[in-house]
Amino acid sequence: MASAPNGILYVGATSDIVRRIYEHRNGLVPGFTKKYGVKLLVYFERYEDIQTAIQREHNIKHWSRTWKVRLILRDNPEWKDLYDTIIQ
């Protein structure tokens, strides 16, 4: 997630992405995302099991910002909010 194109980034894992993004977008989750206005879903990956997702989250969190931005740009060069693509 991001606060804006090239803005503050947040990486997380969840078993219910629609619910979790809704919570972030509406400021229902206290903490980092609420404090910094991180509301745009700019990149996501789906996994069959939560353990694999948690491991991937852990790995990405340790990447440099440059690597994270490259990952976003590869699939979403315009930094569009992808939330509507997951609720359909």
Gaussian input, Z-matrix of N, CA and C with variables (Angstrom, degrees):
# hf/3-21g

backbone

0 1
 N
 C     1     B1
 C     2     B2     1     A1
 N     3     B3     2     A2     1     D1
 C     4     B4     3     A3     2     D2
 C     5     B5     4     A4     3     D3
 N     6     B6     5     A5     4     D4
 C     7     B7     6     A6     5     D5
 C     8     B8     7     A7     6     D6
 N     9     B9     8     A8     7     D7
 C    10    B10     9     A9     8     D8
 C    11    B11    10    A10     9     D9
 N    12    B12    11    A11    10    D10
 C    13    B13    12    A12    11    D11
 C    14    B14    13    A13    12    D12
 N    15    B15    14    A14    13    D13
 C    16    B16    15    A15    14    D14
 C    17    B17    16    A16    15    D15
 N    18    B18    17    A17    16    D16
 C    19    B19    18    A18    17    D17
 C    20    B20    19    A19    18    D18
 N    21    B21    20    A20    19    D19
 C    22    B22    21    A21    20    D20
 C    23    B23    22    A22    21    D21
 N    24    B24    23    A23    22    D22
 C    25    B25    24    A24    23    D23
 C    26    B26    25    A25    24    D24
 N    27    B27    26    A26    25    D25
 C    28    B28    27    A27    26    D26
 C    29    B29    28    A28    27    D27
 N    30    B30    29    A29    28    D28
 C    31    B31    30    A30    29    D29
 C    32    B32    31    A31    30    D30
 N    33    B33    32    A32    31    D31
 C    34    B34    33    A33    32    D32
 C    35    B35    34    A34    33    D33
 N    36    B36    35    A35    34    D34
 C    37    B37    36    A36    35    D35
 C    38    B38    37    A37    36    D36
 N    39    B39    38    A38    37    D37
 C    40    B40    39    A39    38    D38
 C    41    B41    40    A40    39    D39
 N    42    B42    41    A41    40    D40
 C    43    B43    42    A42    41    D41
 C    44    B44    43    A43    42    D42
 N    45    B45    44    A44    43    D43
 C    46    B46    45    A45    44    D44
 C    47    B47    46    A46    45    D45
 N    48    B48    47    A47    46    D46
 C    49    B49    48    A48    47    D47
 C    50    B50    49    A49    48    D48
 N    51    B51    50    A50    49    D49
 C    52    B52    51    A51    50    D50
 C    53    B53    52    A52    51    D51
 N    54    B54    53    A53    52    D52
 C    55    B55    54    A54    53    D53
 C    56    B56    55    A55    54    D54
 N    57    B57    56    A56    55    D55
 C    58    B58    57    A57    56    D56
 C    59    B59    58    A58    57    D57
 N    60    B60    59    A59    58    D58
 C    61    B61    60    A60    59    D59
 C    62    B62    61    A61    60    D60
 N    63    B63    62    A62    61    D61
 C    64    B64    63    A63    62    D62
 C    65    B65    64    A64    63    D63
 N    66    B66    65    A65    64    D64
 C    67    B67    66    A66    65    D65
 C    68    B68    67    A67    66    D66
 N    69    B69    68    A68    67    D67
 C    70    B70    69    A69    68    D68
 C    71    B71    70    A70    69    D69
 N    72    B72    71    A71    70    D70
 C    73    B73    72    A72    71    D71
 C    74    B74    73    A73    72    D72
 N    75    B75    74    A74    73    D73
 C    76    B76    75    A75    74    D74
 C    77    B77    76    A76    75    D75
 N    78    B78    77    A77    76    D76
 C    79    B79    78    A78    77    D77
 C    80    B80    79    A79    78    D78
 N    81    B81    80    A80    79    D79
 C    82    B82    81    A81    80    D80
 C    83    B83    82    A82    81    D81
 N    84    B84    83    A83    82    D82
 C    85    B85    84    A84    83    D83
 C    86    B86    85    A85    84    D84
 N    87    B87    86    A86    85    D85
 C    88    B88    87    A87    86    D86
 C    89    B89    88    A88    87    D87
 N    90    B90    89    A89    88    D88
 C    91    B91    90    A90    89    D89
 C    92    B92    91    A91    90    D90
 N    93    B93    92    A92    91    D91
 C    94    B94    93    A93    92    D92
 C    95    B95    94    A94    93    D93
 N    96    B96    95    A95    94    D94
 C    97    B97    96    A96    95    D95
 C    98    B98    97    A97    96    D96
 N    99    B99    98    A98    97    D97
 C   100   B100    99    A99    98    D98
 C   101   B101   100   A100    99    D99
 N   102   B102   101   A101   100   D100
 C   103   B103   102   A102   101   D101
 C   104   B104   103   A103   102   D102
 N   105   B105   104   A104   103   D103
 C   106   B106   105   A105   104   D104
 C   107   B107   106   A106   105   D105
 N   108   B108   107   A107   106   D106
 C   109   B109   108   A108   107   D107
 C   110   B110   109   A109   108   D108
 N   111   B111   110   A110   109   D109
 C   112   B112   111   A111   110   D110
 C   113   B113   112   A112   111   D111
 N   114   B114   113   A113   112   D112
 C   115   B115   114   A114   113   D113
 C   116   B116   115   A115   114   D114
 N   117   B117   116   A116   115   D115
 C   118   B118   117   A117   116   D116
 C   119   B119   118   A118   117   D117
 N   120   B120   119   A119   118   D118
 C   121   B121   120   A120   119   D119
 C   122   B122   121   A121   120   D120
 N   123   B123   122   A122   121   D121
 C   124   B124   123   A123   122   D122
 C   125   B125   124   A124   123   D123
 N   126   B126   125   A125   124   D124
 C   127   B127   126   A126   125   D125
 C   128   B128   127   A127   126   D126
 N   129   B129   128   A128   127   D127
 C   130   B130   129   A129   128   D128
 C   131   B131   130   A130   129   D129
 N   132   B132   131   A131   130   D130
 C   133   B133   132   A132   131   D131
 C   134   B134   133   A133   132   D132
 N   135   B135   134   A134   133   D133
 C   136   B136   135   A135   134   D134
 C   137   B137   136   A136   135   D135
 N   138   B138   137   A137   136   D136
 C   139   B139   138   A138   137   D137
 C   140   B140   139   A139   138   D138
 N   141   B141   140   A140   139   D139
 C   142   B142   141   A141   140   D140
 C   143   B143   142   A142   141   D141
 N   144   B144   143   A143   142   D142
 C   145   B145   144   A144   143   D143
 C   146   B146   145   A145   144   D144
 N   147   B147   146   A146   145   D145
 C   148   B148   147   A147   146   D146
 C   149   B149   148   A148   147   D147
 N   150   B150   149   A149   148   D148
 C   151   B151   150   A150   149   D149
 C   152   B152   151   A151   150   D150
 N   153   B153   152   A152   151   D151
 C   154   B154   153   A153   152   D152
 C   155   B155   154   A154   153   D153
 N   156   B156   155   A155   154   D154
 C   157   B157   156   A156   155   D155
 C   158   B158   157   A157   156   D156
 N   159   B159   158   A158   157   D157
 C   160   B160   159   A159   158   D158
 C   161   B161   160   A160   159   D159
 N   162   B162   161   A161   160   D160
 C   163   B163   162   A162   161   D161
 C   164   B164   163   A163   162   D162
 N   165   B165   164   A164   163   D163
 C   166   B166   165   A165   164   D164
 C   167   B167   166   A166   165   D165
 N   168   B168   167   A167   166   D166
 C   169   B169   168   A168   167   D167
 C   170   B170   169   A169   168   D168
 N   171   B171   170   A170   169   D169
 C   172   B172   171   A171   170   D170
 C   173   B173   172   A172   171   D171
 N   174   B174   173   A173   172   D172
 C   175   B175   174   A174   173   D173
 C   176   B176   175   A175   174   D174
 N   177   B177   176   A176   175   D175
 C   178   B178   177   A177   176   D176
 C   179   B179   178   A178   177   D177
 N   180   B180   179   A179   178   D178
 C   181   B181   180   A180   179   D179
 C   182   B182   181   A181   180   D180
 N   183   B183   182   A182   181   D181
 C   184   B184   183   A183   182   D182
 C   185   B185   184   A184   183   D183
 N   186   B186   185   A185   184   D184
 C   187   B187   186   A186   185   D185
 C   188   B188   187   A187   186   D186
 N   189   B189   188   A188   187   D187
 C   190   B190   189   A189   188   D188
 C   191   B191   190   A190   189   D189
 N   192   B192   191   A191   190   D190
 C   193   B193   192   A192   191   D191
 C   194   B194   193   A193   192   D192
 N   195   B195   194   A194   193   D193
 C   196   B196   195   A195   194   D194
 C   197   B197   196   A196   195   D195
 N   198   B198   197   A197   196   D196
 C   199   B199   198   A198   197   D197
 C   200   B200   199   A199   198   D198
 N   201   B201   200   A200   199   D199
 C   202   B202   201   A201   200   D200
 C   203   B203   202   A202   201   D201
 N   204   B204   203   A203   202   D202
 C   205   B205   204   A204   203   D203
 C   206   B206   205   A205   204   D204
 N   207   B207   206   A206   205   D205
 C   208   B208   207   A207   206   D206
 C   209   B209   208   A208   207   D207
 N   210   B210   209   A209   208   D208
 C   211   B211   210   A210   209   D209
 C   212   B212   211   A211   210   D210
 N   213   B213   212   A212   211   D211
 C   214   B214   213   A213   212   D212
 C   215   B215   214   A214   213   D213
 N   216   B216   215   A215   214   D214
 C   217   B217   216   A216   215   D215
 C   218   B218   217   A217   216   D216
 N   219   B219   218   A218   217   D217
 C   220   B220   219   A219   218   D218
 C   221   B221   220   A220   219   D219
 N   222   B222   221   A221   220   D220
 C   223   B223   222   A222   221   D221
 C   224   B224   223   A223   222   D222
 N   225   B225   224   A224   223   D223
 C   226   B226   225   A225   224   D224
 C   227   B227   226   A226   225   D225
 N   228   B228   227   A227   226   D226
 C   229   B229   228   A228   227   D227
 C   230   B230   229   A229   228   D228
 N   231   B231   230   A230   229   D229
 C   232   B232   231   A231   230   D230
 C   233   B233   232   A232   231   D231
 N   234   B234   233   A233   232   D232
 C   235   B235   234   A234   233   D233
 C   236   B236   235   A235   234   D234
 N   237   B237   236   A236   235   D235
 C   238   B238   237   A237   236   D236
 C   239   B239   238   A238   237   D237
 N   240   B240   239   A239   238   D238
 C   241   B241   240   A240   239   D239
 C   242   B242   241   A241   240   D240
 N   243   B243   242   A242   241   D241
 C   244   B244   243   A243   242   D242
 C   245   B245   244   A244   243   D243
 N   246   B246   245   A245   244   D244
 C   247   B247   246   A246   245   D245
 C   248   B248   247   A247   246   D246
 N   249   B249   248   A248   247   D247
 C   250   B250   249   A249   248   D248
 C   251   B251   250   A250   249   D249
 N   252   B252   251   A251   250   D250
 C   253   B253   252   A252   251   D251
 C   254   B254   253   A253   252   D252
 N   255   B255   254   A254   253   D253
 C   256   B256   255   A255   254   D254
 C   257   B257   256   A256   255   D255
 N   258   B258   257   A257   256   D256
 C   259   B259   258   A258   257   D257
 C   260   B260   259   A259   258   D258
 N   261   B261   260   A260   259   D259
 C   262   B262   261   A261   260   D260
 C   263   B263   262   A262   261   D261

   B1=1.4391
   B2=1.5204
   B3=1.3506
   B4=1.4616
   B5=1.5250
   B6=1.3220
   B7=1.4647
   B8=1.5216
   B9=1.3206
   B10=1.4670
   B11=1.5233
   B12=1.3310
   B13=1.4576
   B14=1.5309
   B15=1.3031
   B16=1.4682
   B17=1.5230
   B18=1.3350
   B19=1.4604
   B20=1.5162
   B21=1.3002
   B22=1.4634
   B23=1.5220
   B24=1.3302
   B25=1.4612
   B26=1.5197
   B27=1.3358
   B28=1.4623
   B29=1.5174
   B30=1.3240
   B31=1.4606
   B32=1.5197
   B33=1.3361
   B34=1.4550
   B35=1.5128
   B36=1.3271
   B37=1.4625
   B38=1.5187
   B39=1.3274
   B40=1.4517
   B41=1.5204
   B42=1.3128
   B43=1.4643
   B44=1.5263
   B45=1.3422
   B46=1.4654
   B47=1.5312
   B48=1.3274
   B49=1.4613
   B50=1.5272
   B51=1.3237
   B52=1.4630
   B53=1.5248
   B54=1.3267
   B55=1.4695
   B56=1.5220
   B57=1.3335
   B58=1.4615
   B59=1.5256
   B60=1.3135
   B61=1.4640
   B62=1.5243
   B63=1.3296
   B64=1.4701
   B65=1.5309
   B66=1.3164
   B67=1.4739
   B68=1.5242
   B69=1.3133
   B70=1.4728
   B71=1.5306
   B72=1.3196
   B73=1.4702
   B74=1.5232
   B75=1.3016
   B76=1.4618
   B77=1.5306
   B78=1.3059
   B79=1.4577
   B80=1.5141
   B81=1.3232
   B82=1.4635
   B83=1.5274
   B84=1.3353
   B85=1.4554
   B86=1.5293
   B87=1.3283
   B88=1.4629
   B89=1.5328
   B90=1.3043
   B91=1.4652
   B92=1.5071
   B93=1.3229
   B94=1.4622
   B95=1.5258
   B96=1.3357
   B97=1.4621
   B98=1.5257
   B99=1.2999
   B100=1.4580
   B101=1.5298
   B102=1.3170
   B103=1.4591
   B104=1.5262
   B105=1.3257
   B106=1.4622
   B107=1.5309
   B108=1.3234
   B109=1.4636
   B110=1.5163
   B111=1.3146
   B112=1.4665
   B113=1.5316
   B114=1.3427
   B115=1.4645
   B116=1.5197
   B117=1.3145
   B118=1.4579
   B119=1.5272
   B120=1.3115
   B121=1.4588
   B122=1.5240
   B123=1.3246
   B124=1.4667
   B125=1.5263
   B126=1.3329
   B127=1.4620
   B128=1.5225
   B129=1.3206
   B130=1.4644
   B131=1.5149
   B132=1.3058
   B133=1.4597
   B134=1.5198
   B135=1.3195
   B136=1.4681
   B137=1.5274
   B138=1.3291
   B139=1.4609
   B140=1.5194
   B141=1.3102
   B142=1.4626
   B143=1.5253
   B144=1.3291
   B145=1.4641
   B146=1.5224
   B147=1.3162
   B148=1.4589
   B149=1.5256
   B150=1.3191
   B151=1.4668
   B152=1.5305
   B153=1.3282
   B154=1.4629
   B155=1.5277
   B156=1.3179
   B157=1.4654
   B158=1.5304
   B159=1.3084
   B160=1.4687
   B161=1.5296
   B162=1.3186
   B163=1.4660
   B164=1.5243
   B165=1.3353
   B166=1.4716
   B167=1.5319
   B168=1.3341
   B169=1.4632
   B170=1.5288
   B171=1.3120
   B172=1.4643
   B173=1.5334
   B174=1.3318
   B175=1.4694
   B176=1.5256
   B177=1.3268
   B178=1.4637
   B179=1.5277
   B180=1.3188
   B181=1.4661
   B182=1.5250
   B183=1.3143
   B184=1.4576
   B185=1.5289
   B186=1.3116
   B187=1.4577
   B188=1.5221
   B189=1.3094
   B190=1.4654
   B191=1.5322
   B192=1.3180
   B193=1.4663
   B194=1.5282
   B195=1.3273
   B196=1.4627
   B197=1.5196
   B198=1.3241
   B199=1.4648
   B200=1.5235
   B201=1.3323
   B202=1.4691
   B203=1.5288
   B204=1.3253
   B205=1.4677
   B206=1.5251
   B207=1.3021
   B208=1.4801
   B209=1.5220
   B210=1.3193
   B211=1.4617
   B212=1.5313
   B213=1.3171
   B214=1.4676
   B215=1.5216
   B216=1.3217
   B217=1.4641
   B218=1.5245
   B219=1.3174
   B220=1.4671
   B221=1.5337
   B222=1.3332
   B223=1.4619
   B224=1.5309
   B225=1.3237
   B226=1.4632
   B227=1.5396
   B228=1.3353
   B229=1.4654
   B230=1.5281
   B231=1.3102
   B232=1.4696
   B233=1.5287
   B234=1.3120
   B235=1.4656
   B236=1.5348
   B237=1.3191
   B238=1.4664
   B239=1.5185
   B240=1.3303
   B241=1.4581
   B242=1.5236
   B243=1.3111
   B244=1.4638
   B245=1.5345
   B246=1.3067
   B247=1.4691
   B248=1.5247
   B249=1.3311
   B250=1.4538
   B251=1.5236
   B252=1.3207
   B253=1.4593
   B254=1.5327
   B255=1.3199
   B256=1.4693
   B257=1.5231
   B258=1.3387
   B259=1.4761
   B260=1.5170
   B261=1.3168
   B262=1.4694
   B263=1.4938
   A1=108.13
   A2=114.95
   A3=120.32
   A4=109.94
   A5=115.26
   A6=120.13
   A7=110.74
   A8=117.03
   A9=124.46
   A10=106.48
   A11=118.35
   A12=118.40
   A13=110.36
   A14=115.86
   A15=122.77
   A16=113.01
   A17=116.34
   A18=120.98
   A19=112.45
   A20=114.74
   A21=122.10
   A22=108.63
   A23=116.68
   A24=122.34
   A25=111.20
   A26=114.61
   A27=122.23
   A28=107.77
   A29=116.84
   A30=122.49
   A31=107.69
   A32=116.77
   A33=120.19
   A34=110.88
   A35=115.55
   A36=122.16
   A37=107.80
   A38=115.86
   A39=121.23
   A40=109.97
   A41=116.54
   A42=120.62
   A43=111.16
   A44=117.09
   A45=121.85
   A46=108.78
   A47=116.09
   A48=120.74
   A49=112.81
   A50=117.92
   A51=120.07
   A52=110.24
   A53=116.62
   A54=120.46
   A55=111.16
   A56=115.83
   A57=119.93
   A58=112.09
   A59=117.66
   A60=120.36
   A61=109.81
   A62=117.05
   A63=120.69
   A64=110.16
   A65=116.10
   A66=120.27
   A67=111.47
   A68=116.80
   A69=120.32
   A70=110.69
   A71=116.52
   A72=120.83
   A73=112.33
   A74=116.35
   A75=120.39
   A76=113.13
   A77=117.10
   A78=121.51
   A79=114.38
   A80=116.89
   A81=121.40
   A82=112.56
   A83=117.23
   A84=122.00
   A85=108.33
   A86=117.33
   A87=118.00
   A88=110.49
   A89=115.89
   A90=119.09
   A91=112.92
   A92=115.32
   A93=123.57
   A94=113.18
   A95=117.35
   A96=119.80
   A97=111.84
   A98=117.34
   A99=120.38
   A100=110.84
   A101=116.43
   A102=121.59
   A103=112.09
   A104=117.40
   A105=121.54
   A106=113.94
   A107=118.15
   A108=120.85
   A109=114.10
   A110=116.42
   A111=121.32
   A112=107.83
   A113=116.03
   A114=120.53
   A115=114.56
   A116=118.33
   A117=121.22
   A118=111.34
   A119=116.07
   A120=120.74
   A121=106.84
   A122=117.11
   A123=120.69
   A124=113.01
   A125=117.00
   A126=120.94
   A127=108.43
   A128=116.67
   A129=119.55
   A130=109.97
   A131=115.05
   A132=123.57
   A133=107.18
   A134=116.62
   A135=121.30
   A136=109.24
   A137=114.85
   A138=121.65
   A139=109.32
   A140=115.70
   A141=121.28
   A142=112.65
   A143=116.93
   A144=118.69
   A145=110.59
   A146=115.81
   A147=122.25
   A148=111.69
   A149=118.93
   A150=120.88
   A151=111.11
   A152=116.64
   A153=120.60
   A154=110.08
   A155=116.70
   A156=121.47
   A157=110.83
   A158=116.97
   A159=121.19
   A160=110.41
   A161=116.97
   A162=120.28
   A163=110.59
   A164=116.72
   A165=120.59
   A166=110.39
   A167=117.00
   A168=121.00
   A169=109.92
   A170=116.54
   A171=121.91
   A172=111.17
   A173=115.68
   A174=119.94
   A175=111.18
   A176=117.32
   A177=121.27
   A178=111.09
   A179=117.62
   A180=120.19
   A181=111.94
   A182=117.54
   A183=120.97
   A184=112.90
   A185=117.76
   A186=121.20
   A187=109.83
   A188=115.97
   A189=120.41
   A190=108.80
   A191=115.57
   A192=120.29
   A193=110.30
   A194=117.17
   A195=121.40
   A196=111.45
   A197=117.38
   A198=120.93
   A199=111.07
   A200=116.39
   A201=120.30
   A202=110.70
   A203=116.08
   A204=120.23
   A205=110.31
   A206=117.95
   A207=121.23
   A208=111.41
   A209=116.66
   A210=121.47
   A211=110.00
   A212=117.02
   A213=121.34
   A214=110.34
   A215=116.83
   A216=121.53
   A217=112.71
   A218=116.90
   A219=120.31
   A220=111.31
   A221=116.82
   A222=121.06
   A223=114.17
   A224=116.83
   A225=120.31
   A226=109.49
   A227=117.25
   A228=120.46
   A229=114.62
   A230=117.16
   A231=120.16
   A232=112.36
   A233=117.18
   A234=122.91
   A235=111.13
   A236=116.87
   A237=120.80
   A238=109.92
   A239=116.45
   A240=121.91
   A241=108.04
   A242=117.74
   A243=123.08
   A244=113.16
   A245=117.94
   A246=120.99
   A247=111.29
   A248=118.08
   A249=120.36
   A250=112.83
   A251=117.73
   A252=120.19
   A253=112.19
   A254=117.20
   A255=118.91
   A256=112.88
   A257=118.04
   A258=119.21
   A259=112.19
   A260=117.61
   A261=120.84
   A262=111.68
   D1=158.83
   D2=-179.39
   D3=-141.77
   D4=157.47
   D5=176.39
   D6=-82.75
   D7=-26.49
   D8=-179.36
   D9=-171.56
   D10=168.89
   D11=173.95
   D12=-54.78
   D13=128.84
   D14=-176.46
   D15=59.40
   D16=24.05
   D17=-179.98
   D18=-92.24
   D19=-154.48
   D20=179.79
   D21=-70.82
   D22=136.84
   D23=-177.83
   D24=-108.55
   D25=148.69
   D26=176.05
   D27=-136.91
   D28=135.94
   D29=177.92
   D30=-119.53
   D31=132.90
   D32=178.78
   D33=-151.76
   D34=167.83
   D35=176.60
   D36=-127.16
   D37=146.87
   D38=-179.56
   D39=-154.71
   D40=156.33
   D41=174.15
   D42=-92.88
   D43=-6.03
   D44=179.76
   D45=-140.99
   D46=85.44
   D47=-173.23
   D48=-64.78
   D49=-37.74
   D50=-179.54
   D51=-61.86
   D52=-48.70
   D53=179.43
   D54=-61.68
   D55=-45.17
   D56=-175.63
   D57=-65.37
   D58=-43.06
   D59=178.59
   D60=-65.32
   D61=-41.22
   D62=176.79
   D63=-56.29
   D64=-45.20
   D65=179.51
   D66=-61.22
   D67=-44.78
   D68=179.68
   D69=-64.87
   D70=-45.10
   D71=-176.81
   D72=-63.99
   D73=-29.02
   D74=-177.26
   D75=-102.13
   D76=11.06
   D77=176.02
   D78=66.33
   D79=27.90
   D80=-178.06
   D81=-85.37
   D82=-10.60
   D83=-178.33
   D84=-109.09
   D85=109.33
   D86=178.27
   D87=-67.91
   D88=151.41
   D89=177.10
   D90=123.60
   D91=-150.76
   D92=-171.60
   D93=-54.95
   D94=-52.71
   D95=-174.21
   D96=-65.21
   D97=-37.62
   D98=178.17
   D99=-69.97
   D100=-44.64
   D101=-178.98
   D102=-59.68
   D103=-40.20
   D104=-174.99
   D105=-103.32
   D106=7.44
   D107=176.55
   D108=64.67
   D109=37.56
   D110=-179.58
   D111=-83.70
   D112=103.98
   D113=-173.05
   D114=-131.71
   D115=-8.84
   D116=-175.93
   D117=-95.89
   D118=125.50
   D119=173.54
   D120=-85.08
   D121=105.16
   D122=-175.53
   D123=-107.78
   D124=-10.26
   D125=179.26
   D126=-162.36
   D127=141.87
   D128=172.53
   D129=-155.91
   D130=157.78
   D131=175.75
   D132=-130.49
   D133=146.76
   D134=177.17
   D135=-110.45
   D136=141.24
   D137=177.94
   D138=-132.82
   D139=150.77
   D140=-179.57
   D141=-70.02
   D142=-33.68
   D143=-178.94
   D144=-127.62
   D145=148.22
   D146=-174.48
   D147=-66.57
   D148=-31.89
   D149=-179.52
   D150=-62.57
   D151=-41.16
   D152=177.42
   D153=-65.23
   D154=-40.79
   D155=178.44
   D156=-63.32
   D157=-42.40
   D158=179.97
   D159=-65.25
   D160=-39.94
   D161=177.79
   D162=-64.29
   D163=-42.69
   D164=178.64
   D165=-63.93
   D166=-42.43
   D167=176.52
   D168=-57.51
   D169=-48.17
   D170=179.79
   D171=-56.80
   D172=-45.19
   D173=-179.66
   D174=-63.46
   D175=-49.00
   D176=-177.68
   D177=-62.96
   D178=-38.28
   D179=179.47
   D180=-59.93
   D181=-25.00
   D182=-179.86
   D183=-92.07
   D184=-2.56
   D185=176.69
   D186=-74.68
   D187=159.80
   D188=173.37
   D189=-72.35
   D190=159.64
   D191=177.30
   D192=-57.65
   D193=-39.74
   D194=-179.45
   D195=-57.47
   D196=-43.97
   D197=179.13
   D198=-64.89
   D199=-41.38
   D200=179.22
   D201=-62.89
   D202=-43.58
   D203=179.45
   D204=-63.72
   D205=-41.26
   D206=177.38
   D207=-59.94
   D208=-40.42
   D209=178.25
   D210=-61.28
   D211=-45.30
   D212=177.90
   D213=-63.06
   D214=-49.77
   D215=-176.59
   D216=-61.41
   D217=-31.71
   D218=179.97
   D219=-59.41
   D220=-43.00
   D221=-175.83
   D222=-105.63
   D223=-17.68
   D224=-174.85
   D225=-144.87
   D226=67.15
   D227=-174.17
   D228=-62.47
   D229=-20.72
   D230=179.73
   D231=-95.62
   D232=3.12
   D233=-179.68
   D234=54.68
   D235=40.65
   D236=178.12
   D237=-69.50
   D238=148.96
   D239=174.78
   D240=-74.64
   D241=119.10
   D242=-175.04
   D243=-92.40
   D244=4.28
   D245=-176.00
   D246=-55.09
   D247=-45.22
   D248=-177.99
   D249=-63.46
   D250=-24.23
   D251=179.76
   D252=-74.83
   D253=-19.80
   D254=-178.39
   D255=-98.40
   D256=-14.42
   D257=-178.05
   D258=-93.56
   D259=-2.27
   D260=-179.22
   D261=-84.05

